[in-house]
Amino acid sequence: MLEKKALWRQYSASSSIDMHPKLKISFCLSARAILVSTILAVMASVRGELIWESSVQEFERTPEDGAVEAHYGFKNIGSTPVTIVRIDSSCGCTVAQTDKKTYLPGESGQITARFSFGNRKGVQRKVIAVRLADGTEKQLGLNVSILEPLTVRPGLLLWRVGENATPKTVQLTPAKGVPLKIRSVSSSSPRVSAELHPKADASDYTMTVAPVDTAEKLSTVVTIETNYPPDAPKSYPVQVRVK
């Protein structure tokens, strides 16, 4: 029996793993990280949490639009209610609000932000900060490019009564870097014709406009239809007068 116990102690000693000190530290750190992750996951499962459909929205608009409105949808995927205590924006030109303060588990809502352009042009970046009752904060982005996509010169064509009905030319120049195409040009009067002439590289266009005659006074509009901005294509008027 004593021999068996001696053999067992010898076997146990020979089969044990002598871990290097550095490996022991690495193992302890890994175990601690797993423990922290587990605790955080458990905490997330027992509190309210908002998941956002899109936290950054981008728009392309012209100065004439004056303003743009963005809608940020969200849902409480947690197990407790979520309360929004404050909504701030990075600029007084941007006003954001929500329909109510508290959202129950599984409930959806949205924040509406309205950005008024004023005299602003170019790329504008606004931030909306949503603060919750648990002390957390979500930042939403609103990026707007305010461009005059097409320059139309001149914007008024004039003939005198009795003058030769010679065609006049309008220069149509898209802004640099803007993927604008002119779809069509049309006159609101049968007494005026309009014809579009794109350049070979489609970098810009000319348009010729002419009345059928100048025997009597006339006031009408030639409309230029474009494909830009993609979500709200803009048209441009050219005034035509015979007087």
CORSULRA-V613519 format. One record per helix or strand of 2 or more residues. SS is the DSSP state (@ for helix, = for strand). FROM is the first residue (numbers start at 1). TO is the last residue. If there is no record, write none. Layout:
# CORSULRA-V613519
{{SS | FROM | TO} {SS | FROM | TO}}
This chain:
# CORSULRA-V613519
{{@ | 2 | 15} {@ | 21 | 45} {= | 50 | 52} {= | 56 | 61} {@ | 63 | 65} {= | 67 | 76} {= | 82 | 89} {= | 94 | 98} {= | 102 | 103} {= | 108 | 116} {= | 122 | 132} {= | 137 | 146} {= | 150 | 153} {= | 156 | 159} {= | 168 | 174} {= | 182 | 187} {= | 192 | 198} {= | 204 | 211} {= | 218 | 226} {= | 235 | 242}}
